[in-house]
Amino acid sequence: MNASEALPRLLNSYRAYYDVNQTDPAPPFAAEAVFHSHEEGFFLVKSAKLSEAESHEYVFFAVEKTLSAERLEELARIAWETGTSRVRPHSSHQSSDVILEILADTIEPEALERVPRLKFYRSYRFSLHGWSHFRLFALEVPSGRTACNRQGRRLKRVFQGMIEKKL
């Protein structure tokens, strides 16, 4: 199986909780998915609101024949800029994470070394209006080799089951 064949299977795993867009994603991505969560805490009645929190995730999917270090940096920068441009921080905004998932037929060794070091972070009004983290996960589909940054470790657990099932 190659990276192009693996993408539809990966997107199907996201469809249950995310709004998946394959028709007109932000270039150069093959697809994107968005998740929004809004929570409120009340005391006895709705008018006595104790807390309110919003969280968002913007996931970008890239499919590459060969992932080079330069292409990795470019995809990461574009995903971060596109994702954070959609953030609207306010007092009940908690977090808006930007996630980049790369499916590749081959990943060059230099790119594999750079993945764990790629990180972006932004706080809004000293974290009073939330923050944004960047999660990155790269998968070499034919071999099952993976790489992720520190924030992307959670994604590795999700993908592990898919890799064992051969996507």
C-alpha positions, -999 to +999 in steps of 0.1 A: +000+000+000+013+035-008+005+069+008-022+078-016-041+046-009-037+050+028-053+085+030-089+075+025-086+049+053-070+075+076-098+100+069-124+075+076-111+072+112-115+109+116-151+112+102-168+101+134-157+132+154-142+157+129-156+176+099-134+163+071-128+184+040-113+167+010-129+188-018-111+221-012-085+219+015-059+246+019-031+241-006-007+221-006-027+196+016-047+166+004-074+170+031-081+187+063-103+180+094-117+204+120-129+196+155-147+221+178-156+216+214-176+239+237-181+231+274-200+250+301-203+245+338-234+256+357-244+259+394-280+246+397-294+268+369-281+278+335-280+315+344-254+307+371-226+299+348-194+288+365-171+282+336-169+281+298-142+266+276-137+262+239-111+239+222-104+235+186-082+212+165-072+219+129-057+188+112-039+190+079-031+159+059-002+158+034+006+130+010+041+129-004+061+105-026+094+114-010+095+136+021+126+157+022+137+179+051+130+211+031+095+199+022+089+189+058+098+224+070+076+240+043+046+218+051+050+225+088+052+263+083+022+264+060+001+242+084+010+264+114+003+296+096-030+284+081-042+269+114-033+298+136-049+322+112-083+305+120-079+311+158-102+336+174-090+340+210-113+353+236-119+349+274-134+314+271-110+302+245-088+274+260-068+259+231-065+256+194-041+230+183-027+227+148-019+191+137+000+180+106-001+144+095+022+134+067+018+101+047+048+094+026+061+066+004+096+073+015+110+097+042+146+108+038+168+102+069+174+139+074+136+146+075+132+118+100+158+135+122+141+169+120+106+158+128+111+155+166+127+190+167+099+208+149+077+228+173+056+258+174+037+274+203+017+306+207-001+320+237-028+346+235-027+373+261-002+355+283-025+323+281-055+342+295-071+337+261-057+303+255-028+289+235-019+269+204+004+238+201+017+222+170+015+184+167+034+166+139+033+130+128+049+114+098+044+079+085+063+061+059+034+039+047+051+009+030+076+003+059+055+015+088+083+038+101+070+067+121+083+100+136+066+126+157+074+157+177+069+159+214+033+171+212+025+145+185+032+115+208-006+110+213-010+106+176+016+078+176-007+058+198-036+063+175-016+054+144-001+023+160-033+004+158-038+015+122-002+005+113-006-030+128-038-034+107-018-022+077-040+009+075 
